[in-house]
Amino acid sequence: MSNNTYRKTTGVVFAAITILHALRLLYGWEAVIGGWTVPFWLSWFAVVFAGCLAWSGLRK
C-alpha cells in the first residue's frame, strides 16, 4: 500500500468517526459500552481529535 493510499484510507476512516460522533451529539444518542454510559463531553473531544486526524489524512 502506498503512502498516499494509506493517508486517504485513514482520513476516510477518521472522517466517518467524526461524523458519527457529531451525529451522536446532534441527535442525543446514548452510547453504552459494557454497562458504562459514555458522556457527551467525550464525543466533543472525539469530534475535535478525529476531525484533526481526518483533515491531516485528506489534506493532500
N, C-alpha and C positions, 0 to 999 in steps of 0.2 A: 504494500500500500504506500503510495507516495505521500509526502508531507502535506501537499495541498489537499488531497483526498481526505486524509486524517483530520485536518483542521476543519474542513467543511462538514464532515460527519459529526465531529464533536460539537461544532457550532449548532447544527440542527438539533442534536440531542438536547443540548442545554437550552436552546430556544423553546423546545417542547416543554421542558421542565419549567421554564419561566412562565410560559402561557398557562400551564396547568395550575401553578401556584397563584397566578393573577386571577384566574377564574375562580379558584377557591375563595380568594378574598372578596371578589366581586359578588359572588352568589352566597357566601356564608357557609360553604360546605364544611362539614365536620370531618376531620381526619383522625382515625383511631388506629394506633399501632400497638398490638399486644395489650389492649386494655387502657393504654395511655392516650389521652386526648391531646393532640398536637396543638399548641397555642398558635393564635393567628400571627403573633409577632414573629414567629419562626418562618412563616410564609413570606412576610415582608422582607426578612433577611434573605430568604431563598430567591425572591424575585430580583433583588439587587445583585446578589452574588452570582446566580446562574445567568442573569442578564449580561453581566460583565463578561463572563466566560463565553457566552454565545456571541456577543459582539466581537470579542477577541478572535474567535474562531472563524467568523464570517466576514471580517473587515477587508480581507484581501481578495 
